[in-house]
Amino acid sequence: MATQSPDDVANLSYEQARDELVKVVGELEQGSSTLEQSLALWERGEALAGRCEEWLIGAKARLDAARAAAASAGSIGAGDAQGSASA
């Protein structure tokens, strides 16, 4: 596995970070790395997991905003329909 700087993790898409994290975990589970290599892999894995979490938090925020907007639009529309029916 090529060693990359932690800074490059910030530029990874969710899928890239997730796929690399799977590889890192696989290497750690093999147990054939030296202690120093294992520590480097663990640090990389932590950075990748953090990046994945950032993407997931952002996705959840977007979904929550879309749901809130849809609910708001639905309640405005429902209020208009009730107002029209009583007029």
N, CA, C and O atoms as a Maestro MAE file, in Angstrom:
{
 s_m_m2io_version
 :::
 2.0.0
}

f_m_ct {
 s_m_title
 :::
 protein
 m_atom[348] {
  # First column is atom index #
  i_m_mmod_type
  r_m_x_coord
  r_m_y_coord
  r_m_z_coord
  i_m_residue_number
  s_m_chain_name
  s_m_pdb_residue_name
  s_m_pdb_atom_name
  i_m_atomic_number
  :::
  1 25 0.855 -1.182 0.000 1 A "MET " " N  " 7
  2 3 0.000 0.000 0.000 1 A "MET " " CA " 6
  3 2 0.890 1.231 0.000 1 A "MET " " C  " 6
  4 15 1.815 1.340 0.805 1 A "MET " " O  " 8
  5 25 0.609 2.144 -0.895 2 A "ALA " " N  " 7
  6 3 1.387 3.377 -0.960 2 A "ALA " " CA " 6
  7 2 0.996 4.275 0.208 2 A "ALA " " C  " 6
  8 15 -0.184 4.459 0.505 2 A "ALA " " O  " 8
  9 25 2.005 4.824 0.858 3 A "THR " " N  " 7
  10 3 1.727 5.720 1.973 3 A "THR " " CA " 6
  11 2 1.381 7.087 1.415 3 A "THR " " C  " 6
  12 15 2.107 7.631 0.582 3 A "THR " " O  " 8
  13 25 0.290 7.630 1.869 4 A "GLN " " N  " 7
  14 3 -0.157 8.940 1.425 4 A "GLN " " CA " 6
  15 2 -0.256 9.829 2.648 4 A "GLN " " C  " 6
  16 15 -0.396 9.357 3.776 4 A "GLN " " O  " 8
  17 25 -0.182 11.124 2.399 5 A "SER " " N  " 7
  18 3 -0.255 12.050 3.521 5 A "SER " " CA " 6
  19 2 -1.688 12.143 4.027 5 A "SER " " C  " 6
  20 15 -2.630 11.953 3.258 5 A "SER " " O  " 8
  21 25 -1.857 12.432 5.304 6 A "PRO " " N  " 7
  22 3 -3.210 12.583 5.844 6 A "PRO " " CA " 6
  23 2 -3.987 13.703 5.164 6 A "PRO " " C  " 6
  24 15 -5.217 13.679 5.135 6 A "PRO " " O  " 8
  25 25 -3.275 14.681 4.618 7 A "ASP " " N  " 7
  26 3 -3.953 15.804 3.965 7 A "ASP " " CA " 6
  27 2 -4.743 15.369 2.742 7 A "ASP " " C  " 6
  28 15 -5.765 15.974 2.419 7 A "ASP " " O  " 8
  29 25 -4.281 14.323 2.054 8 A "ASP " " N  " 7
  30 3 -4.980 13.902 0.846 8 A "ASP " " CA " 6
  31 2 -6.331 13.259 1.154 8 A "ASP " " C  " 6
  32 15 -7.179 13.151 0.268 8 A "ASP " " O  " 8
  33 25 -6.535 12.837 2.385 9 A "VAL " " N  " 7
  34 3 -7.806 12.224 2.778 9 A "VAL " " CA " 6
  35 2 -8.949 13.221 2.599 9 A "VAL " " C  " 6
  36 15 -10.058 12.830 2.237 9 A "VAL " " O  " 8
  37 25 -8.693 14.482 2.844 10 A "ALA " " N  " 7
  38 3 -9.727 15.511 2.730 10 A "ALA " " CA " 6
  39 2 -10.248 15.654 1.308 10 A "ALA " " C  " 6
  40 15 -11.338 16.188 1.099 10 A "ALA " " O  " 8
  41 25 -9.486 15.184 0.332 11 A "ASN " " N  " 7
  42 3 -9.888 15.306 -1.065 11 A "ASN " " CA " 6
  43 2 -10.585 14.062 -1.597 11 A "ASN " " C  " 6
  44 15 -10.970 14.025 -2.766 11 A "ASN " " O  " 8
  45 25 -10.752 13.049 -0.767 12 A "LEU " " N  " 7
  46 3 -11.354 11.792 -1.219 12 A "LEU " " CA " 6
  47 2 -12.877 11.856 -1.189 12 A "LEU " " C  " 6
  48 15 -13.477 12.463 -0.302 12 A "LEU " " O  " 8
  49 25 -13.479 11.216 -2.178 13 A "SER " " N  " 7
  50 3 -14.932 11.048 -2.145 13 A "SER " " CA " 6
  51 2 -15.260 10.014 -1.072 13 A "SER " " C  " 6
  52 15 -14.369 9.340 -0.556 13 A "SER " " O  " 8
  53 25 -16.527 9.897 -0.747 14 A "TYR " " N  " 7
  54 3 -16.944 8.906 0.238 14 A "TYR " " CA " 6
  55 2 -16.535 7.502 -0.218 14 A "TYR " " C  " 6
  56 15 -15.982 6.722 0.557 14 A "TYR " " O  " 8
  57 25 -16.816 7.196 -1.483 15 A "GLU " " N  " 7
  58 3 -16.531 5.861 -1.998 15 A "GLU " " CA " 6
  59 2 -15.039 5.558 -1.991 15 A "GLU " " C  " 6
  60 15 -14.636 4.442 -1.661 15 A "GLU " " O  " 8
  61 25 -14.213 6.540 -2.352 16 A "GLN " " N  " 7
  62 3 -12.767 6.343 -2.340 16 A "GLN " " CA " 6
  63 2 -12.273 6.082 -0.915 16 A "GLN " " C  " 6
  64 15 -11.485 5.165 -0.684 16 A "GLN " " O  " 8
  65 25 -12.738 6.886 0.029 17 A "ALA " " N  " 7
  66 3 -12.319 6.729 1.422 17 A "ALA " " CA " 6
  67 2 -12.775 5.380 1.969 17 A "ALA " " C  " 6
  68 15 -12.010 4.694 2.646 17 A "ALA " " O  " 8
  69 25 -14.004 5.001 1.682 18 A "ARG " " N  " 7
  70 3 -14.543 3.718 2.160 18 A "ARG " " CA " 6
  71 2 -13.761 2.546 1.578 18 A "ARG " " C  " 6
  72 15 -13.409 1.614 2.301 18 A "ARG " " O  " 8
  73 25 -13.487 2.588 0.271 19 A "ASP " " N  " 7
  74 3 -12.769 1.487 -0.367 19 A "ASP " " CA " 6
  75 2 -11.350 1.351 0.184 19 A "ASP " " C  " 6
  76 15 -10.875 0.242 0.428 19 A "ASP " " O  " 8
  77 25 -10.681 2.483 0.377 20 A "GLU " " N  " 7
  78 3 -9.334 2.427 0.940 20 A "GLU " " CA " 6
  79 2 -9.369 1.944 2.387 20 A "GLU " " C  " 6
  80 15 -8.482 1.207 2.818 20 A "GLU " " O  " 8
  81 25 -10.380 2.353 3.131 21 A "LEU " " N  " 7
  82 3 -10.516 1.908 4.519 21 A "LEU " " CA " 6
  83 2 -10.677 0.389 4.581 21 A "LEU " " C  " 6
  84 15 -10.111 -0.261 5.460 21 A "LEU " " O  " 8
  85 25 -11.440 -0.169 3.661 22 A "VAL " " N  " 7
  86 3 -11.613 -1.624 3.610 22 A "VAL " " CA " 6
  87 2 -10.261 -2.302 3.378 22 A "VAL " " C  " 6
  88 15 -9.964 -3.325 3.995 22 A "VAL " " O  " 8
  89 25 -9.446 -1.736 2.491 23 A "LYS " " N  " 7
  90 3 -8.119 -2.303 2.228 23 A "LYS " " CA " 6
  91 2 -7.219 -2.211 3.460 23 A "LYS " " C  " 6
  92 15 -6.496 -3.152 3.787 23 A "LYS " " O  " 8
  93 25 -7.275 -1.067 4.133 24 A "VAL " " N  " 7
  94 3 -6.453 -0.874 5.337 24 A "VAL " " CA " 6
  95 2 -6.843 -1.890 6.407 24 A "VAL " " C  " 6
  96 15 -5.980 -2.513 7.025 24 A "VAL " " O  " 8
  97 25 -8.126 -2.050 6.617 25 A "VAL " " N  " 7
  98 3 -8.588 -3.017 7.623 25 A "VAL " " CA " 6
  99 2 -8.138 -4.428 7.245 25 A "VAL " " C  " 6
  100 15 -7.715 -5.199 8.105 25 A "VAL " " O  " 8
  101 25 -8.230 -4.760 5.963 26 A "GLY " " N  " 7
  102 3 -7.784 -6.076 5.513 26 A "GLY " " CA " 6
  103 2 -6.312 -6.309 5.796 26 A "GLY " " C  " 6
  104 15 -5.922 -7.387 6.245 26 A "GLY " " O  " 8
  105 25 -5.494 -5.296 5.533 27 A "GLU " " N  " 7
  106 3 -4.064 -5.419 5.808 27 A "GLU " " CA " 6
  107 2 -3.798 -5.588 7.301 27 A "GLU " " C  " 6
  108 15 -2.960 -6.395 7.704 27 A "GLU " " O  " 8
  109 25 -4.514 -4.822 8.110 28 A "LEU " " N  " 7
  110 3 -4.331 -4.948 9.562 28 A "LEU " " CA " 6
  111 2 -4.766 -6.322 10.051 28 A "LEU " " C  " 6
  112 15 -4.115 -6.904 10.919 28 A "LEU " " O  " 8
  113 25 -5.855 -6.846 9.507 29 A "GLU " " N  " 7
  114 3 -6.358 -8.145 9.942 29 A "GLU " " CA " 6
  115 2 -5.424 -9.287 9.554 29 A "GLU " " C  " 6
  116 15 -5.404 -10.324 10.218 29 A "GLU " " O  " 8
  117 25 -4.646 -9.103 8.474 30 A "GLN " " N  " 7
  118 3 -3.686 -10.140 8.083 30 A "GLN " " CA " 6
  119 2 -2.621 -10.331 9.153 30 A "GLN " " C  " 6
  120 15 -2.127 -11.441 9.356 30 A "GLN " " O  " 8
  121 25 -2.271 -9.252 9.834 31 A "GLY " " N  " 7
  122 3 -1.308 -9.341 10.915 31 A "GLY " " CA " 6
  123 2 0.124 -9.558 10.468 31 A "GLY " " C  " 6
  124 15 0.968 -9.928 11.284 31 A "GLY " " O  " 8
  125 25 0.419 -9.341 9.202 32 A "SER " " N  " 7
  126 3 1.770 -9.589 8.711 32 A "SER " " CA " 6
  127 2 2.629 -8.322 8.661 32 A "SER " " C  " 6
  128 15 3.792 -8.380 8.263 32 A "SER " " O  " 8
  129 25 2.072 -7.200 9.056 33 A "SER " " N  " 7
  130 3 2.818 -5.944 9.041 33 A "SER " " CA " 6
  131 2 3.654 -5.808 10.307 33 A "SER " " C  " 6
  132 15 3.350 -6.389 11.349 33 A "SER " " O  " 8
  133 25 4.717 -5.020 10.180 34 A "THR " " N  " 7
  134 3 5.512 -4.710 11.373 34 A "THR " " CA " 6
  135 2 4.693 -3.804 12.274 34 A "THR " " C  " 6
  136 15 3.644 -3.298 11.874 34 A "THR " " O  " 8
  137 25 5.169 -3.605 13.474 35 A "LEU " " N  " 7
  138 3 4.473 -2.716 14.399 35 A "LEU " " CA " 6
  139 2 4.377 -1.313 13.821 35 A "LEU " " C  " 6
  140 15 3.319 -0.685 13.877 35 A "LEU " " O  " 8
  141 25 5.466 -0.826 13.272 36 A "GLU " " N  " 7
  142 3 5.473 0.519 12.695 36 A "GLU " " CA " 6
  143 2 4.494 0.624 11.524 36 A "GLU " " C  " 6
  144 15 3.776 1.616 11.406 36 A "GLU " " O  " 8
  145 25 4.462 -0.388 10.665 37 A "GLN " " N  " 7
  146 3 3.521 -0.400 9.548 37 A "GLN " " CA " 6
  147 2 2.080 -0.465 10.046 37 A "GLN " " C  " 6
  148 15 1.192 0.194 9.505 37 A "GLN " " O  " 8
  149 25 1.867 -1.261 11.072 38 A "SER " " N  " 7
  150 3 0.523 -1.381 11.645 38 A "SER " " CA " 6
  151 2 0.053 -0.057 12.219 38 A "SER " " C  " 6
  152 15 -1.105 0.322 12.040 38 A "SER " " O  " 8
  153 25 0.936 0.647 12.904 39 A "LEU " " N  " 7
  154 3 0.573 1.956 13.443 39 A "LEU " " CA " 6
  155 2 0.246 2.946 12.328 39 A "LEU " " C  " 6
  156 15 -0.708 3.716 12.433 39 A "LEU " " O  " 8
  157 25 1.043 2.923 11.262 40 A "ALA " " N  " 7
  158 3 0.785 3.814 10.127 40 A "ALA " " CA " 6
  159 2 -0.553 3.469 9.474 40 A "ALA " " C  " 6
  160 15 -1.315 4.362 9.106 40 A "ALA " " O  " 8
  161 25 -0.833 2.189 9.334 41 A "LEU " " N  " 7
  162 3 -2.115 1.759 8.762 41 A "LEU " " CA " 6
  163 2 -3.271 2.183 9.650 41 A "LEU " " C  " 6
  164 15 -4.295 2.664 9.164 41 A "LEU " " O  " 8
  165 25 -3.103 2.001 10.956 42 A "TRP " " N  " 7
  166 3 -4.162 2.394 11.894 42 A "TRP " " CA " 6
  167 2 -4.430 3.892 11.797 42 A "TRP " " C  " 6
  168 15 -5.585 4.316 11.751 42 A "TRP " " O  " 8
  169 25 -3.363 4.697 11.765 43 A "GLU " " N  " 7
  170 3 -3.533 6.151 11.648 43 A "GLU " " CA " 6
  171 2 -4.240 6.516 10.350 43 A "GLU " " C  " 6
  172 15 -5.111 7.385 10.331 43 A "GLU " " O  " 8
  173 25 -3.858 5.849 9.271 44 A "ARG " " N  " 7
  174 3 -4.507 6.104 7.990 44 A "ARG " " CA " 6
  175 2 -5.981 5.697 8.072 44 A "ARG " " C  " 6
  176 15 -6.856 6.412 7.585 44 A "ARG " " O  " 8
  177 25 -6.242 4.559 8.684 45 A "GLY " " N  " 7
  178 3 -7.619 4.095 8.831 45 A "GLY " " CA " 6
  179 2 -8.468 5.062 9.638 45 A "GLY " " C  " 6
  180 15 -9.630 5.296 9.305 45 A "GLY " " O  " 8
  181 25 -7.904 5.620 10.687 46 A "GLU " " N  " 7
  182 3 -8.627 6.610 11.490 46 A "GLU " " CA " 6
  183 2 -8.978 7.836 10.641 46 A "GLU " " C  " 6
  184 15 -10.094 8.351 10.711 46 A "GLU " " O  " 8
  185 25 -8.019 8.291 9.845 47 A "ALA " " N  " 7
  186 3 -8.266 9.455 8.987 47 A "ALA " " CA " 6
  187 2 -9.342 9.138 7.951 47 A "ALA " " C  " 6
  188 15 -10.214 9.964 7.685 47 A "ALA " " O  " 8
  189 25 -9.279 7.954 7.373 48 A "LEU " " N  " 7
  190 3 -10.268 7.552 6.373 48 A "LEU " " CA " 6
  191 2 -11.659 7.410 6.993 48 A "LEU " " C  " 6
  192 15 -12.653 7.831 6.401 48 A "LEU " " O  " 8
  193 25 -11.725 6.820 8.181 49 A "ALA " " N  " 7
  194 3 -13.011 6.674 8.872 49 A "ALA " " CA " 6
  195 2 -13.597 8.048 9.193 49 A "ALA " " C  " 6
  196 15 -14.804 8.257 9.078 49 A "ALA " " O  " 8
  197 25 -12.743 8.969 9.592 50 A "GLY " " N  " 7
  198 3 -13.207 10.332 9.859 50 A "GLY " " CA " 6
  199 2 -13.763 10.995 8.616 50 A "GLY " " C  " 6
  200 15 -14.772 11.698 8.676 50 A "GLY " " O  " 8
  201 25 -13.097 10.771 7.478 51 A "ARG " " N  " 7
  202 3 -13.568 11.345 6.213 51 A "ARG " " CA " 6
  203 2 -14.929 10.753 5.833 51 A "ARG " " C  " 6
  204 15 -15.826 11.474 5.395 51 A "ARG " " O  " 8
  205 25 -15.072 9.453 6.000 52 A "CYS " " N  " 7
  206 3 -16.362 8.811 5.716 52 A "CYS " " CA " 6
  207 2 -17.452 9.399 6.607 52 A "CYS " " C  " 6
  208 15 -18.566 9.658 6.150 52 A "CYS " " O  " 8
  209 25 -17.125 9.605 7.872 53 A "GLU " " N  " 7
  210 3 -18.105 10.172 8.804 53 A "GLU " " CA " 6
  211 2 -18.500 11.589 8.377 53 A "GLU " " C  " 6
  212 15 -19.671 11.958 8.468 53 A "GLU " " O  " 8
  213 25 -17.538 12.376 7.917 54 A "GLU " " N  " 7
  214 3 -17.844 13.731 7.432 54 A "GLU " " CA " 6
  215 2 -18.842 13.680 6.280 54 A "GLU " " C  " 6
  216 15 -19.806 14.444 6.244 54 A "GLU " " O  " 8
  217 25 -18.596 12.767 5.339 55 A "TRP " " N  " 7
  218 3 -19.511 12.628 4.204 55 A "TRP " " CA " 6
  219 2 -20.910 12.211 4.673 55 A "TRP " " C  " 6
  220 15 -21.913 12.746 4.200 55 A "TRP " " O  " 8
  221 25 -20.970 11.264 5.594 56 A "LEU " " N  " 7
  222 3 -22.272 10.781 6.068 56 A "LEU " " CA " 6
  223 2 -23.022 11.857 6.844 56 A "LEU " " C  " 6
  224 15 -24.240 11.977 6.712 56 A "LEU " " O  " 8
  225 25 -22.319 12.631 7.643 57 A "ILE " " N  " 7
  226 3 -22.956 13.728 8.374 57 A "ILE " " CA " 6
  227 2 -23.491 14.765 7.387 57 A "ILE " " C  " 6
  228 15 -24.595 15.283 7.556 57 A "ILE " " O  " 8
  229 25 -22.701 15.061 6.361 58 A "GLY " " N  " 7
  230 3 -23.150 16.010 5.341 58 A "GLY " " CA " 6
  231 2 -24.367 15.495 4.581 58 A "GLY " " C  " 6
  232 15 -25.295 16.252 4.297 58 A "GLY " " O  " 8
  233 25 -24.358 14.210 4.256 59 A "ALA " " N  " 7
  234 3 -25.495 13.616 3.552 59 A "ALA " " CA " 6
  235 2 -26.752 13.666 4.416 59 A "ALA " " C  " 6
  236 15 -27.839 13.966 3.922 59 A "ALA " " O  " 8
  237 25 -26.599 13.372 5.702 60 A "LYS " " N  " 7
  238 3 -27.750 13.417 6.606 60 A "LYS " " CA " 6
  239 2 -28.295 14.834 6.711 60 A "LYS " " C  " 6
  240 15 -29.509 15.034 6.733 60 A "LYS " " O  " 8
  241 25 -27.408 15.811 6.776 61 A "ALA " " N  " 7
  242 3 -27.853 17.204 6.859 61 A "ALA " " CA " 6
  243 2 -28.635 17.594 5.607 61 A "ALA " " C  " 6
  244 15 -29.647 18.289 5.691 61 A "ALA " " O  " 8
  245 25 -28.157 17.141 4.442 62 A "ARG " " N  " 7
  246 3 -28.870 17.447 3.197 62 A "ARG " " CA " 6
  247 2 -30.249 16.784 3.174 62 A "ARG " " C  " 6
  248 15 -31.230 17.395 2.751 62 A "ARG " " O  " 8
  249 25 -30.315 15.541 3.628 63 A "LEU " " N  " 7
  250 3 -31.607 14.847 3.670 63 A "LEU " " CA " 6
  251 2 -32.561 15.519 4.655 63 A "LEU " " C  " 6
  252 15 -33.742 15.700 4.357 63 A "LEU " " O  " 8
  253 25 -32.052 15.886 5.819 64 A "ASP " " N  " 7
  254 3 -32.883 16.568 6.812 64 A "ASP " " CA " 6
  255 2 -33.410 17.885 6.266 64 A "ASP " " C  " 6
  256 15 -34.574 18.225 6.479 64 A "ASP " " O  " 8
  257 25 -32.556 18.633 5.560 65 A "ALA " " N  " 7
  258 3 -32.976 19.909 4.988 65 A "ALA " " CA " 6
  259 2 -34.046 19.694 3.911 65 A "ALA " " C  " 6
  260 15 -35.019 20.444 3.833 65 A "ALA " " O  " 8
  261 25 -33.854 18.664 3.087 66 A "ALA " " N  " 7
  262 3 -34.837 18.376 2.043 66 A "ALA " " CA " 6
  263 2 -36.174 17.953 2.651 66 A "ALA " " C  " 6
  264 15 -37.236 18.354 2.174 66 A "ALA " " O  " 8
  265 25 -36.114 17.144 3.704 67 A "ARG " " N  " 7
  266 3 -37.352 16.723 4.376 67 A "ARG " " CA " 6
  267 2 -38.056 17.915 5.015 67 A "ARG " " C  " 6
  268 15 -39.279 18.037 4.939 67 A "ARG " " O  " 8
  269 25 -37.282 18.786 5.640 68 A "ALA " " N  " 7
  270 3 -37.877 19.962 6.271 68 A "ALA " " CA " 6
  271 2 -38.507 20.867 5.222 68 A "ALA " " C  " 6
  272 15 -39.591 21.409 5.440 68 A "ALA " " O  " 8
  273 25 -37.844 21.034 4.097 69 A "ALA " " N  " 7
  274 3 -38.393 21.864 3.032 69 A "ALA " " CA " 6
  275 2 -39.667 21.239 2.468 69 A "ALA " " C  " 6
  276 15 -40.637 21.944 2.188 69 A "ALA " " O  " 8
  277 25 -39.664 19.929 2.305 70 A "ALA " " N  " 7
  278 3 -40.850 19.246 1.794 70 A "ALA " " CA " 6
  279 2 -42.001 19.338 2.786 70 A "ALA " " C  " 6
  280 15 -43.149 19.540 2.389 70 A "ALA " " O  " 8
  281 25 -41.704 19.193 4.059 71 A "ALA " " N  " 7
  282 3 -42.743 19.294 5.087 71 A "ALA " " CA " 6
  283 2 -43.284 20.709 5.151 71 A "ALA " " C  " 6
  284 15 -44.486 20.912 5.318 71 A "ALA " " O  " 8
  285 25 -42.406 21.683 5.019 72 A "SER " " N  " 7
  286 3 -42.825 23.076 5.043 72 A "SER " " CA " 6
  287 2 -43.712 23.388 3.838 72 A "SER " " C  " 6
  288 15 -44.743 24.049 3.964 72 A "SER " " O  " 8
  289 25 -43.299 22.909 2.683 73 A "ALA " " N  " 7
  290 3 -44.087 23.133 1.471 73 A "ALA " " CA " 6
  291 2 -45.427 22.412 1.573 73 A "ALA " " C  " 6
  292 15 -46.446 22.919 1.104 73 A "ALA " " O  " 8
  293 25 -45.423 21.240 2.181 74 A "GLY " " N  " 7
  294 3 -46.670 20.487 2.354 74 A "GLY " " CA " 6
  295 2 -47.624 21.172 3.302 74 A "GLY " " C  " 6
  296 15 -48.832 21.174 3.066 74 A "GLY " " O  " 8
  297 25 -47.106 21.760 4.383 75 A "SER " " N  " 7
  298 3 -47.983 22.419 5.341 75 A "SER " " CA " 6
  299 2 -48.511 23.731 4.779 75 A "SER " " C  " 6
  300 15 -49.632 24.130 5.096 75 A "SER " " O  " 8
  301 25 -47.728 24.403 3.956 76 A "ILE " " N  " 7
  302 3 -48.204 25.634 3.310 76 A "ILE " " CA " 6
  303 2 -49.300 25.287 2.324 76 A "ILE " " C  " 6
  304 15 -50.332 25.954 2.258 76 A "ILE " " O  " 8
  305 25 -49.057 24.224 1.551 77 A "GLY " " N  " 7
  306 3 -50.065 23.797 0.584 77 A "GLY " " CA " 6
  307 2 -51.335 23.344 1.265 77 A "GLY " " C  " 6
  308 15 -52.426 23.627 0.771 77 A "GLY " " O  " 8
  309 25 -51.228 22.653 2.377 78 A "ALA " " N  " 7
  310 3 -52.400 22.171 3.109 78 A "ALA " " CA " 6
  311 2 -53.174 23.346 3.688 78 A "ALA " " C  " 6
  312 15 -54.405 23.339 3.698 78 A "ALA " " O  " 8
  313 25 -52.465 24.341 4.166 79 A "GLY " " N  " 7
  314 3 -53.129 25.519 4.707 79 A "GLY " " CA " 6
  315 2 -53.876 26.280 3.630 79 A "GLY " " C  " 6
  316 15 -54.975 26.780 3.870 79 A "GLY " " O  " 8
  317 25 -53.289 26.370 2.446 80 A "ASP " " N  " 7
  318 3 -53.936 27.047 1.333 80 A "ASP " " CA " 6
  319 2 -55.195 26.310 0.907 80 A "ASP " " C  " 6
  320 15 -56.210 26.929 0.588 80 A "ASP " " O  " 8
  321 25 -55.123 24.993 0.904 81 A "ALA " " N  " 7
  322 3 -56.272 24.196 0.497 81 A "ALA " " CA " 6
  323 2 -57.401 24.352 1.510 81 A "ALA " " C  " 6
  324 15 -58.566 24.432 1.123 81 A "ALA " " O  " 8
  325 25 -57.078 24.396 2.791 82 A "GLN " " N  " 7
  326 3 -58.101 24.561 3.812 82 A "GLN " " CA " 6
  327 2 -58.717 25.946 3.716 82 A "GLN " " C  " 6
  328 15 -59.928 26.106 3.869 82 A "GLN " " O  " 8
  329 25 -57.888 26.940 3.463 83 A "GLY " " N  " 7
  330 3 -58.385 28.302 3.347 83 A "GLY " " CA " 6
  331 2 -59.313 28.451 2.160 83 A "GLY " " C  " 6
  332 15 -60.309 29.172 2.233 83 A "GLY " " O  " 8
  333 25 -58.994 27.775 1.064 84 A "SER " " N  " 7
  334 3 -59.826 27.858 -0.129 84 A "SER " " CA " 6
  335 2 -61.153 27.144 0.078 84 A "SER " " C  " 6
  336 15 -62.189 27.585 -0.420 84 A "SER " " O  " 8
  337 25 -61.115 26.032 0.819 85 A "ALA " " N  " 7
  338 3 -62.325 25.249 1.031 85 A "ALA " " CA " 6
  339 2 -63.311 25.995 1.917 85 A "ALA " " C  " 6
  340 15 -64.521 25.836 1.755 85 A "ALA " " O  " 8
  341 25 -62.819 26.806 2.854 86 A "SER " " N  " 7
  342 3 -63.729 27.479 3.761 86 A "SER " " CA " 6
  343 2 -64.262 28.782 3.172 86 A "SER " " C  " 6
  344 15 -65.215 29.353 3.701 86 A "SER " " O  " 8
  345 25 -63.666 29.253 2.097 87 A "ALA " " N  " 7
  346 3 -64.081 30.532 1.520 87 A "ALA " " CA " 6
  347 2 -65.317 30.434 0.691 87 A "ALA " " C  " 6
  348 15 -65.776 31.438 0.146 87 A "ALA " " O  " 8
  :::
 }
 m_bond[347] {
  # First column is bond index #
  i_m_from
  i_m_to
  i_m_order
  :::
  1 1 2 1
  2 2 3 1
  3 3 4 2
  4 3 5 1
  5 5 6 1
  6 6 7 1
  7 7 8 2
  8 7 9 1
  9 9 10 1
  10 10 11 1
  11 11 12 2
  12 11 13 1
  13 13 14 1
  14 14 15 1
  15 15 16 2
  16 15 17 1
  17 17 18 1
  18 18 19 1
  19 19 20 2
  20 19 21 1
  21 21 22 1
  22 22 23 1
  23 23 24 2
  24 23 25 1
  25 25 26 1
  26 26 27 1
  27 27 28 2
  28 27 29 1
  29 29 30 1
  30 30 31 1
  31 31 32 2
  32 31 33 1
  33 33 34 1
  34 34 35 1
  35 35 36 2
  36 35 37 1
  37 37 38 1
  38 38 39 1
  39 39 40 2
  40 39 41 1
  41 41 42 1
  42 42 43 1
  43 43 44 2
  44 43 45 1
  45 45 46 1
  46 46 47 1
  47 47 48 2
  48 47 49 1
  49 49 50 1
  50 50 51 1
  51 51 52 2
  52 51 53 1
  53 53 54 1
  54 54 55 1
  55 55 56 2
  56 55 57 1
  57 57 58 1
  58 58 59 1
  59 59 60 2
  60 59 61 1
  61 61 62 1
  62 62 63 1
  63 63 64 2
  64 63 65 1
  65 65 66 1
  66 66 67 1
  67 67 68 2
  68 67 69 1
  69 69 70 1
  70 70 71 1
  71 71 72 2
  72 71 73 1
  73 73 74 1
  74 74 75 1
  75 75 76 2
  76 75 77 1
  77 77 78 1
  78 78 79 1
  79 79 80 2
  80 79 81 1
  81 81 82 1
  82 82 83 1
  83 83 84 2
  84 83 85 1
  85 85 86 1
  86 86 87 1
  87 87 88 2
  88 87 89 1
  89 89 90 1
  90 90 91 1
  91 91 92 2
  92 91 93 1
  93 93 94 1
  94 94 95 1
  95 95 96 2
  96 95 97 1
  97 97 98 1
  98 98 99 1
  99 99 100 2
  100 99 101 1
  101 101 102 1
  102 102 103 1
  103 103 104 2
  104 103 105 1
  105 105 106 1
  106 106 107 1
  107 107 108 2
  108 107 109 1
  109 109 110 1
  110 110 111 1
  111 111 112 2
  112 111 113 1
  113 113 114 1
  114 114 115 1
  115 115 116 2
  116 115 117 1
  117 117 118 1
  118 118 119 1
  119 119 120 2
  120 119 121 1
  121 121 122 1
  122 122 123 1
  123 123 124 2
  124 123 125 1
  125 125 126 1
  126 126 127 1
  127 127 128 2
  128 127 129 1
  129 129 130 1
  130 130 131 1
  131 131 132 2
  132 131 133 1
  133 133 134 1
  134 134 135 1
  135 135 136 2
  136 135 137 1
  137 137 138 1
  138 138 139 1
  139 139 140 2
  140 139 141 1
  141 141 142 1
  142 142 143 1
  143 143 144 2
  144 143 145 1
  145 145 146 1
  146 146 147 1
  147 147 148 2
  148 147 149 1
  149 149 150 1
  150 150 151 1
  151 151 152 2
  152 151 153 1
  153 153 154 1
  154 154 155 1
  155 155 156 2
  156 155 157 1
  157 157 158 1
  158 158 159 1
  159 159 160 2
  160 159 161 1
  161 161 162 1
  162 162 163 1
  163 163 164 2
  164 163 165 1
  165 165 166 1
  166 166 167 1
  167 167 168 2
  168 167 169 1
  169 169 170 1
  170 170 171 1
  171 171 172 2
  172 171 173 1
  173 173 174 1
  174 174 175 1
  175 175 176 2
  176 175 177 1
  177 177 178 1
  178 178 179 1
  179 179 180 2
  180 179 181 1
  181 181 182 1
  182 182 183 1
  183 183 184 2
  184 183 185 1
  185 185 186 1
  186 186 187 1
  187 187 188 2
  188 187 189 1
  189 189 190 1
  190 190 191 1
  191 191 192 2
  192 191 193 1
  193 193 194 1
  194 194 195 1
  195 195 196 2
  196 195 197 1
  197 197 198 1
  198 198 199 1
  199 199 200 2
  200 199 201 1
  201 201 202 1
  202 202 203 1
  203 203 204 2
  204 203 205 1
  205 205 206 1
  206 206 207 1
  207 207 208 2
  208 207 209 1
  209 209 210 1
  210 210 211 1
  211 211 212 2
  212 211 213 1
  213 213 214 1
  214 214 215 1
  215 215 216 2
  216 215 217 1
  217 217 218 1
  218 218 219 1
  219 219 220 2
  220 219 221 1
  221 221 222 1
  222 222 223 1
  223 223 224 2
  224 223 225 1
  225 225 226 1
  226 226 227 1
  227 227 228 2
  228 227 229 1
  229 229 230 1
  230 230 231 1
  231 231 232 2
  232 231 233 1
  233 233 234 1
  234 234 235 1
  235 235 236 2
  236 235 237 1
  237 237 238 1
  238 238 239 1
  239 239 240 2
  240 239 241 1
  241 241 242 1
  242 242 243 1
  243 243 244 2
  244 243 245 1
  245 245 246 1
  246 246 247 1
  247 247 248 2
  248 247 249 1
  249 249 250 1
  250 250 251 1
  251 251 252 2
  252 251 253 1
  253 253 254 1
  254 254 255 1
  255 255 256 2
  256 255 257 1
  257 257 258 1
  258 258 259 1
  259 259 260 2
  260 259 261 1
  261 261 262 1
  262 262 263 1
  263 263 264 2
  264 263 265 1
  265 265 266 1
  266 266 267 1
  267 267 268 2
  268 267 269 1
  269 269 270 1
  270 270 271 1
  271 271 272 2
  272 271 273 1
  273 273 274 1
  274 274 275 1
  275 275 276 2
  276 275 277 1
  277 277 278 1
  278 278 279 1
  279 279 280 2
  280 279 281 1
  281 281 282 1
  282 282 283 1
  283 283 284 2
  284 283 285 1
  285 285 286 1
  286 286 287 1
  287 287 288 2
  288 287 289 1
  289 289 290 1
  290 290 291 1
  291 291 292 2
  292 291 293 1
  293 293 294 1
  294 294 295 1
  295 295 296 2
  296 295 297 1
  297 297 298 1
  298 298 299 1
  299 299 300 2
  300 299 301 1
  301 301 302 1
  302 302 303 1
  303 303 304 2
  304 303 305 1
  305 305 306 1
  306 306 307 1
  307 307 308 2
  308 307 309 1
  309 309 310 1
  310 310 311 1
  311 311 312 2
  312 311 313 1
  313 313 314 1
  314 314 315 1
  315 315 316 2
  316 315 317 1
  317 317 318 1
  318 318 319 1
  319 319 320 2
  320 319 321 1
  321 321 322 1
  322 322 323 1
  323 323 324 2
  324 323 325 1
  325 325 326 1
  326 326 327 1
  327 327 328 2
  328 327 329 1
  329 329 330 1
  330 330 331 1
  331 331 332 2
  332 331 333 1
  333 333 334 1
  334 334 335 1
  335 335 336 2
  336 335 337 1
  337 337 338 1
  338 338 339 1
  339 339 340 2
  340 339 341 1
  341 341 342 1
  342 342 343 1
  343 343 344 2
  344 343 345 1
  345 345 346 1
  346 346 347 1
  347 347 348 2
  :::
 }
}
